[in-house]
Amino acid sequence: MRLIRAFDIPPTRFGTAVWTTGLLGLFGLSAPIMLVPAGAVVAGIGGMSVTDRRAIAKGLREVELFGFPVEDYRTWLLADTPAFDIELVRDVDVEVVRTSTSAVDPSIIVDKKSARVFRFVMRRIALPNTKPHLPPIEVGDRRLLKELHRRILAPLHADVGIVRMQMGDHEKLQPLVAQLRGEDEPVVSDVIGLGAFRESAMAAPPALQALVHVGGERALPHEARRLRLRSERVMHAASSSPSGIGTVAAITVGGLTTGGQFGVTGVWLGMAGGFIAGVFTVISGNRQNAKSVARAVSNQGYPIEDYDDWLLSGRPLMDIETTKPINRDWFLEQVCRLTAWSVTKHAMVSWVEDVTWFSETEVRLETRPSYIQPPTSRIEPFYGGSHDMFRRFMVEVLAIVHRQYDIRVVKMGGYIDRRI
């Protein structure tokens, strides 16, 4: 079930099928003919199970496209602390790899286990369970792994060469033992290609050098924009109640009553017209209300962009840009004062989980998300930015920062999946 959730495979609903099979089996005791549909249901359940397993197997093969051998991807997905080792063809300075990886995600730990062997330790993500009453499902972060491959592992493989990659749990994963070199292989000090670097233990691959210089990709992600029922989610995240079936029903009844004055045909036309008008009213009303939520935080004397995306992000991020250099020690002291209650830890914890400085006038904050449970089965529980905490943040931190350092803009966004 964790792998089904990790690969975002639609879960098979076995409950109804089991009850149906049981009832048909009971009827089959008196009427053997009923055993036929019961057998068909059993066969159907087996077919769905096989389909799920095939989808999982297909997902586990996605690492075959990395361009080098990868082992135990399944173990990594289910690990308490996902980690993997890579063995390089030549040695590389650990600080170069560590700095480049930090530019992708500061939470990733990079350690050098031996010559040509590096370990990457990552954090899991919490995916909301498909059943609201069950706890979130924790798995390895596939999105971050793919980004790490695209920006770190692929450049390393192109410039230096990755012999193999071993994945698993950090506590149980045995470090790779670098394979012995053949006599015909060039020594470490040989020049690679067109002078990519002179000595692999001292100089970085050119692709990683570029990543260190630019400091990684700065654009905020906006994954929440592709969510279904987005306007309703924004309303729930802001502790508001979106319009729903009640509004549709009321307008439908109004249309039916009005049409009833023109006979039977008018009743049907009025009911159909009222239903269509009700659906349109609900959709347009929720969209306007969602926009109002975003506009409610924008009258602070500086622009706040994409607040609605931030509200729906399991990893809420915001970039604060000022016109004057910020005192870092003072700023960190201010943000660390903000605490929120953690249901999982049963204690007050820091609301700001990570701070990344891009320059003296630009800083990125990652905040602790809230677990939002809409009172409707149409929307599954999800993680999102805390509406109440951000309003407090505007008063206690941003207002002071704006007076002292003149905020140019606050950009908001994030990733859908929560990192733990």
NORKA-V495992 format. One record per residue. N is the residue number from 1. RES is the residue in one letter. OMEGA is omega in whole degrees, 0 to 359 (none if undefined). BURIAL is # if it has 24 or more other C-alpha atoms within 12 Angstrom, else .. Layout:
n->N res->RES omega->OMEGA burial->BURIAL
n->N res->RES omega->OMEGA burial->BURIAL
//
This chain:
n->1 res->M omega->178 burial->#
n->2 res->R omega->178 burial->#
n->3 res->L omega->176 burial->#
n->4 res->I omega->180 burial->#
n->5 res->R omega->182 burial->#
n->6 res->A omega->181 burial->#
n->7 res->F omega->177 burial->#
n->8 res->D omega->177 burial->.
n->9 res->I omega->178 burial->.
n->10 res->P omega->184 burial->.
n->11 res->P omega->177 burial->#
n->12 res->T omega->180 burial->.
n->13 res->R omega->183 burial->.
n->14 res->F omega->187 burial->.
n->15 res->G omega->181 burial->.
n->16 res->T omega->181 burial->.
n->17 res->A omega->180 burial->.
n->18 res->V omega->179 burial->.
n->19 res->W omega->180 burial->.
n->20 res->T omega->180 burial->.
n->21 res->T omega->180 burial->#
n->22 res->G omega->180 burial->.
n->23 res->L omega->179 burial->.
n->24 res->L omega->178 burial->#
n->25 res->G omega->178 burial->#
n->26 res->L omega->176 burial->.
n->27 res->F omega->181 burial->.
n->28 res->G omega->177 burial->.
n->29 res->L omega->179 burial->.
n->30 res->S omega->180 burial->.
n->31 res->A omega->184 burial->.
n->32 res->P omega->181 burial->.
n->33 res->I omega->181 burial->.
n->34 res->M omega->178 burial->.
n->35 res->L omega->180 burial->.
n->36 res->V omega->177 burial->.
n->37 res->P omega->177 burial->.
n->38 res->A omega->177 burial->#
n->39 res->G omega->179 burial->.
n->40 res->A omega->178 burial->.
n->41 res->V omega->178 burial->#
n->42 res->V omega->179 burial->#
n->43 res->A omega->179 burial->.
n->44 res->G omega->178 burial->.
n->45 res->I omega->179 burial->#
n->46 res->G omega->179 burial->.
n->47 res->G omega->179 burial->.
n->48 res->M omega->178 burial->.
n->49 res->S omega->178 burial->.
n->50 res->V omega->179 burial->.
n->51 res->T omega->178 burial->.
n->52 res->D omega->182 burial->#
n->53 res->R omega->178 burial->.
n->54 res->R omega->179 burial->.
n->55 res->A omega->177 burial->.
n->56 res->I omega->180 burial->#
n->57 res->A omega->178 burial->.
n->58 res->K omega->178 burial->.
n->59 res->G omega->181 burial->#
n->60 res->L omega->180 burial->#
n->61 res->R omega->184 burial->.
n->62 res->E omega->180 burial->.
n->63 res->V omega->177 burial->#
n->64 res->E omega->179 burial->.
n->65 res->L omega->182 burial->.
n->66 res->F omega->178 burial->#
n->67 res->G omega->177 burial->.
n->68 res->F omega->184 burial->#
n->69 res->P omega->178 burial->#
n->70 res->V omega->182 burial->#
n->71 res->E omega->172 burial->#
n->72 res->D omega->175 burial->#
n->73 res->Y omega->180 burial->#
n->74 res->R omega->179 burial->#
n->75 res->T omega->179 burial->#
n->76 res->W omega->181 burial->#
n->77 res->L omega->185 burial->#
n->78 res->L omega->185 burial->#
n->79 res->A omega->174 burial->#
n->80 res->D omega->176 burial->#
n->81 res->T omega->184 burial->#
n->82 res->P omega->179 burial->#
n->83 res->A omega->174 burial->#
n->84 res->F omega->176 burial->#
n->85 res->D omega->172 burial->#
n->86 res->I omega->174 burial->#
n->87 res->E omega->181 burial->#
n->88 res->L omega->175 burial->#
n->89 res->V omega->179 burial->#
n->90 res->R omega->182 burial->#
n->91 res->D omega->178 burial->#
n->92 res->V omega->179 burial->#
n->93 res->D omega->184 burial->#
n->94 res->V omega->181 burial->#
n->95 res->E omega->177 burial->.
n->96 res->V omega->179 burial->#
n->97 res->V omega->181 burial->#
n->98 res->R omega->181 burial->#
n->99 res->T omega->179 burial->#
n->100 res->S omega->179 burial->#
n->101 res->T omega->178 burial->#
n->102 res->S omega->177 burial->#
n->103 res->A omega->176 burial->#
n->104 res->V omega->179 burial->#
n->105 res->D omega->183 burial->#
n->106 res->P omega->184 burial->#
n->107 res->S omega->181 burial->#
n->108 res->I omega->179 burial->#
n->109 res->I omega->179 burial->#
n->110 res->V omega->181 burial->#
n->111 res->D omega->178 burial->#
n->112 res->K omega->184 burial->#
n->113 res->K omega->179 burial->.
n->114 res->S omega->179 burial->.
n->115 res->A omega->177 burial->#
n->116 res->R omega->180 burial->#
n->117 res->V omega->180 burial->#
n->118 res->F omega->175 burial->#
n->119 res->R omega->176 burial->#
n->120 res->F omega->179 burial->#
n->121 res->V omega->185 burial->#
n->122 res->M omega->178 burial->#
n->123 res->R omega->177 burial->#
n->124 res->R omega->171 burial->#
n->125 res->I omega->178 burial->#
n->126 res->A omega->179 burial->#
n->127 res->L omega->178 burial->#
n->128 res->P omega->179 burial->#
n->129 res->N omega->178 burial->#
n->130 res->T omega->175 burial->#
n->131 res->K omega->188 burial->.
n->132 res->P omega->185 burial->.
n->133 res->H omega->181 burial->.
n->134 res->L omega->181 burial->.
n->135 res->P omega->178 burial->.
n->136 res->P omega->179 burial->#
n->137 res->I omega->184 burial->#
n->138 res->E omega->182 burial->#
n->139 res->V omega->175 burial->#
n->140 res->G omega->185 burial->#
n->141 res->D omega->180 burial->#
n->142 res->R omega->181 burial->#
n->143 res->R omega->180 burial->#
n->144 res->L omega->178 burial->#
n->145 res->L omega->180 burial->#
n->146 res->K omega->177 burial->.
n->147 res->E omega->178 burial->.
n->148 res->L omega->178 burial->#
n->149 res->H omega->184 burial->#
n->150 res->R omega->189 burial->#
n->151 res->R omega->181 burial->#
n->152 res->I omega->188 burial->#
n->153 res->L omega->179 burial->#
n->154 res->A omega->175 burial->#
n->155 res->P omega->178 burial->#
n->156 res->L omega->182 burial->#
n->157 res->H omega->181 burial->#
n->158 res->A omega->185 burial->#
n->159 res->D omega->185 burial->#
n->160 res->V omega->183 burial->#
n->161 res->G omega->175 burial->#
n->162 res->I omega->181 burial->#
n->163 res->V omega->182 burial->#
n->164 res->R omega->181 burial->#
n->165 res->M omega->181 burial->#
n->166 res->Q omega->184 burial->#
n->167 res->M omega->179 burial->#
n->168 res->G omega->179 burial->#
n->169 res->D omega->185 burial->#
n->170 res->H omega->183 burial->#
n->171 res->E omega->185 burial->.
n->172 res->K omega->185 burial->.
n->173 res->L omega->177 burial->#
n->174 res->Q omega->181 burial->.
n->175 res->P omega->177 burial->#
n->176 res->L omega->173 burial->#
n->177 res->V omega->184 burial->.
n->178 res->A omega->180 burial->#
n->179 res->Q omega->180 burial->.
n->180 res->L omega->180 burial->.
n->181 res->R omega->174 burial->.
n->182 res->G omega->182 burial->.
n->183 res->E omega->183 burial->.
n->184 res->D omega->179 burial->.
n->185 res->E omega->179 burial->.
n->186 res->P omega->180 burial->.
n->187 res->V omega->186 burial->.
n->188 res->V omega->187 burial->.
n->189 res->S omega->180 burial->.
n->190 res->D omega->177 burial->.
n->191 res->V omega->180 burial->.
n->192 res->I omega->175 burial->#
n->193 res->G omega->182 burial->.
n->194 res->L omega->178 burial->.
n->195 res->G omega->181 burial->.
n->196 res->A omega->168 burial->.
n->197 res->F omega->188 burial->#
n->198 res->R omega->182 burial->.
n->199 res->E omega->191 burial->.
n->200 res->S omega->179 burial->#
n->201 res->A omega->184 burial->#
n->202 res->M omega->184 burial->.
n->203 res->A omega->183 burial->#
n->204 res->A omega->171 burial->#
n->205 res->P omega->184 burial->#
n->206 res->P omega->180 burial->#
n->207 res->A omega->178 burial->#
n->208 res->L omega->176 burial->#
n->209 res->Q omega->180 burial->#
n->210 res->A omega->180 burial->.
n->211 res->L omega->179 burial->#
n->212 res->V omega->184 burial->#
n->213 res->H omega->182 burial->.
n->214 res->V omega->177 burial->.
n->215 res->G omega->178 burial->#
n->216 res->G omega->180 burial->#
n->217 res->E omega->186 burial->.
n->218 res->R omega->184 burial->.
n->219 res->A omega->179 burial->.
n->220 res->L omega->176 burial->#
n->221 res->P omega->179 burial->#
n->222 res->H omega->183 burial->#
n->223 res->E omega->184 burial->#
n->224 res->A omega->183 burial->#
n->225 res->R omega->181 burial->#
n->226 res->R omega->180 burial->.
n->227 res->L omega->175 burial->.
n->228 res->R omega->181 burial->.
n->229 res->L omega->187 burial->#
n->230 res->R omega->182 burial->#
n->231 res->S omega->179 burial->#
n->232 res->E omega->178 burial->#
n->233 res->R omega->179 burial->#
n->234 res->V omega->179 burial->#
n->235 res->M omega->179 burial->#
n->236 res->H omega->180 burial->#
n->237 res->A omega->179 burial->#
n->238 res->A omega->178 burial->#
n->239 res->S omega->177 burial->.
n->240 res->S omega->181 burial->.
n->241 res->S omega->178 burial->.
n->242 res->P omega->175 burial->#
n->243 res->S omega->183 burial->#
n->244 res->G omega->186 burial->#
n->245 res->I omega->179 burial->.
n->246 res->G omega->178 burial->.
n->247 res->T omega->179 burial->#
n->248 res->V omega->181 burial->#
n->249 res->A omega->181 burial->#
n->250 res->A omega->180 burial->.
n->251 res->I omega->178 burial->#
n->252 res->T omega->178 burial->#
n->253 res->V omega->178 burial->#
n->254 res->G omega->177 burial->#
n->255 res->G omega->179 burial->#
n->256 res->L omega->180 burial->#
n->257 res->T omega->179 burial->.
n->258 res->T omega->180 burial->.
n->259 res->G omega->181 burial->.
n->260 res->G omega->179 burial->.
n->261 res->Q omega->183 burial->.
n->262 res->F omega->176 burial->.
n->263 res->G omega->184 burial->.
n->264 res->V omega->179 burial->.
n->265 res->T omega->178 burial->.
n->266 res->G omega->178 burial->.
n->267 res->V omega->182 burial->.
n->268 res->W omega->179 burial->.
n->269 res->L omega->179 burial->#
n->270 res->G omega->180 burial->#
n->271 res->M omega->179 burial->#
n->272 res->A omega->180 burial->#
n->273 res->G omega->178 burial->#
n->274 res->G omega->179 burial->#
n->275 res->F omega->180 burial->#
n->276 res->I omega->179 burial->.
n->277 res->A omega->179 burial->#
n->278 res->G omega->179 burial->#
n->279 res->V omega->179 burial->#
n->280 res->F omega->180 burial->.
n->281 res->T omega->180 burial->#
n->282 res->V omega->182 burial->#
n->283 res->I omega->181 burial->#
n->284 res->S omega->179 burial->.
n->285 res->G omega->179 burial->#
n->286 res->N omega->178 burial->#
n->287 res->R omega->179 burial->#
n->288 res->Q omega->179 burial->.
n->289 res->N omega->177 burial->#
n->290 res->A omega->177 burial->#
n->291 res->K omega->178 burial->#
n->292 res->S omega->177 burial->.
n->293 res->V omega->180 burial->#
n->294 res->A omega->181 burial->#
n->295 res->R omega->184 burial->.
n->296 res->A omega->181 burial->.
n->297 res->V omega->188 burial->#
n->298 res->S omega->183 burial->.
n->299 res->N omega->183 burial->.
n->300 res->Q omega->183 burial->.
n->301 res->G omega->177 burial->.
n->302 res->Y omega->183 burial->#
n->303 res->P omega->173 burial->#
n->304 res->I omega->187 burial->#
n->305 res->E omega->170 burial->#
n->306 res->D omega->177 burial->#
n->307 res->Y omega->180 burial->#
n->308 res->D omega->175 burial->#
n->309 res->D omega->180 burial->#
n->310 res->W omega->180 burial->#
n->311 res->L omega->184 burial->#
n->312 res->L omega->184 burial->#
n->313 res->S omega->176 burial->#
n->314 res->G omega->171 burial->#
n->315 res->R omega->185 burial->#
n->316 res->P omega->180 burial->#
n->317 res->L omega->173 burial->#
n->318 res->M omega->176 burial->#
n->319 res->D omega->179 burial->#
n->320 res->I omega->179 burial->#
n->321 res->E omega->180 burial->#
n->322 res->T omega->178 burial->#
n->323 res->T omega->180 burial->.
n->324 res->K omega->179 burial->.
n->325 res->P omega->182 burial->#
n->326 res->I omega->172 burial->#
n->327 res->N omega->188 burial->.
n->328 res->R omega->182 burial->.
n->329 res->D omega->179 burial->.
n->330 res->W omega->183 burial->.
n->331 res->F omega->179 burial->#
n->332 res->L omega->178 burial->#
n->333 res->E omega->181 burial->.
n->334 res->Q omega->184 burial->#
n->335 res->V omega->180 burial->#
n->336 res->C omega->178 burial->#
n->337 res->R omega->181 burial->.
n->338 res->L omega->179 burial->#
n->339 res->T omega->179 burial->#
n->340 res->A omega->181 burial->#
n->341 res->W omega->178 burial->.
n->342 res->S omega->179 burial->.
n->343 res->V omega->183 burial->.
n->344 res->T omega->181 burial->.
n->345 res->K omega->180 burial->.
n->346 res->H omega->181 burial->.
n->347 res->A omega->174 burial->.
n->348 res->M omega->181 burial->.
n->349 res->V omega->179 burial->.
n->350 res->S omega->180 burial->#
n->351 res->W omega->177 burial->#
n->352 res->V omega->185 burial->#
n->353 res->E omega->183 burial->#
n->354 res->D omega->179 burial->#
n->355 res->V omega->180 burial->#
n->356 res->T omega->180 burial->#
n->357 res->W omega->174 burial->#
n->358 res->F omega->178 burial->#
n->359 res->S omega->179 burial->.
n->360 res->E omega->183 burial->.
n->361 res->T omega->181 burial->#
n->362 res->E omega->183 burial->#
n->363 res->V omega->178 burial->#
n->364 res->R omega->178 burial->#
n->365 res->L omega->169 burial->#
n->366 res->E omega->186 burial->#
n->367 res->T omega->180 burial->#
n->368 res->R omega->182 burial->#
n->369 res->P omega->173 burial->#
n->370 res->S omega->176 burial->#
n->371 res->Y omega->188 burial->#
n->372 res->I omega->181 burial->#
n->373 res->Q omega->179 burial->#
n->374 res->P omega->180 burial->#
n->375 res->P omega->180 burial->.
n->376 res->T omega->180 burial->.
n->377 res->S omega->181 burial->.
n->378 res->R omega->182 burial->.
n->379 res->I omega->178 burial->#
n->380 res->E omega->176 burial->#
n->381 res->P omega->181 burial->#
n->382 res->F omega->175 burial->#
n->383 res->Y omega->179 burial->#
n->384 res->G omega->178 burial->#
n->385 res->G omega->182 burial->#
n->386 res->S omega->180 burial->#
n->387 res->H omega->182 burial->#
n->388 res->D omega->181 burial->.
n->389 res->M omega->180 burial->#
n->390 res->F omega->177 burial->#
n->391 res->R omega->175 burial->.
n->392 res->R omega->179 burial->.
n->393 res->F omega->179 burial->#
n->394 res->M omega->183 burial->#
n->395 res->V omega->189 burial->.
n->396 res->E omega->184 burial->.
n->397 res->V omega->187 burial->#
n->398 res->L omega->180 burial->#
n->399 res->A omega->180 burial->.
n->400 res->I omega->178 burial->.
n->401 res->V omega->181 burial->#
n->402 res->H omega->179 burial->#
n->403 res->R omega->186 burial->.
n->404 res->Q omega->189 burial->.
n->405 res->Y omega->175 burial->#
n->406 res->D omega->180 burial->#
n->407 res->I omega->177 burial->#
n->408 res->R omega->180 burial->#
n->409 res->V omega->171 burial->#
n->410 res->V omega->180 burial->#
n->411 res->K omega->186 burial->#
n->412 res->M omega->180 burial->#
n->413 res->G omega->177 burial->#
n->414 res->G omega->179 burial->#
n->415 res->Y omega->182 burial->#
n->416 res->I omega->184 burial->#
n->417 res->D omega->179 burial->#
n->418 res->R omega->176 burial->#
n->419 res->R omega->180 burial->#
n->420 res->I omega->none burial->#
//
